[in-house]
Amino acid sequence: KQEVTQIPAALSVPEGENLVLNCSFTDSAIYNLQWFRQDPGKGLTSLLLIQSSQREQTSGRLNASLDKSSGRSTLYIAASQPGDSATYLCALHTGGFKTIFGAGTRLFVKA
Amino acid sequence: KAGVTQTPRYLIKTRGQQVTLSCSPISGHRSVSWYQQTPGQGLQFLFEYFSETQRNKGNFPGRFSGRQFSNSRSEMNVSTLELGDSALYLCASSFGNNYGYTFGSGTRLTVV
């Protein structure tokens, strides 16, 4: 059974700091992995989608990596800003038409 | 390009009532998935539809049901509402397994 863990559960950093959010999973048989951000009470906004055959994806200040052999993905945020404050979730799209989400990392960037 | 549209945005219902939520996917997306999000349980998978067929179902009681129409719009229904059904209900659409999800803004259901 696929399990997804996100560490840390919460993180508080000063503005301008580079940071890494972690997502680990137990079964490497995935189609792809997707990172989302969620603002309080809102829907999920897609940040990056990494296909199973890819190692990383980049968008602006965000870089996501995928290492299936170790069951790990990281989301790197460069030069963090207060507007980056949100909950970040990773989601694994697996066979069986089902997607499994991690519990998320709540990020707070202090001005 | 229009995103995923969920209606209504907010609902207040009384215990024992039933409710229907609607989701219009991005044009061309035939897969629609539904999730329940609560502070204590996080995102819980409800069901997934593709071309009017339910392909997978999460671990929820039979009071939760859904359907998808020929235009890919989907509805979910919750009957005999309980206080614990209060949650944010999120809908996501996808073009297929390799394309990831796009989420709607959600419907906030409060059961009193």
Boltz contact constraints between the chains, C-beta under 6 A:
constraints:
  - contact:
      token1: [A, 31]
      token2: [B, 97]
      max_distance: 6.0
  - contact:
      token1: [A, 31]
      token2: [B, 98]
      max_distance: 6.0
  - contact:
      token1: [A, 34]
      token2: [B, 100]
      max_distance: 6.0
  - contact:
      token1: [A, 43]
      token2: [B, 90]
      max_distance: 6.0
  - contact:
      token1: [A, 43]
      token2: [B, 103]
      max_distance: 6.0
  - contact:
      token1: [A, 43]
      token2: [B, 104]
      max_distance: 6.0
  - contact:
      token1: [A, 43]
      token2: [B, 105]
      max_distance: 6.0
  - contact:
      token1: [A, 43]
      token2: [B, 106]
      max_distance: 6.0
  - contact:
      token1: [A, 44]
      token2: [B, 103]
      max_distance: 6.0
  - contact:
      token1: [A, 49]
      token2: [B, 100]
      max_distance: 6.0
  - contact:
      token1: [A, 97]
      token2: [B, 48]
      max_distance: 6.0
  - contact:
      token1: [A, 97]
      token2: [B, 55]
      max_distance: 6.0
  - contact:
      token1: [A, 97]
      token2: [B, 56]
      max_distance: 6.0
  - contact:
      token1: [A, 98]
      token2: [B, 56]
      max_distance: 6.0
  - contact:
      token1: [A, 101]
      token2: [B, 43]
      max_distance: 6.0
  - contact:
      token1: [A, 103]
      token2: [B, 42]
      max_distance: 6.0
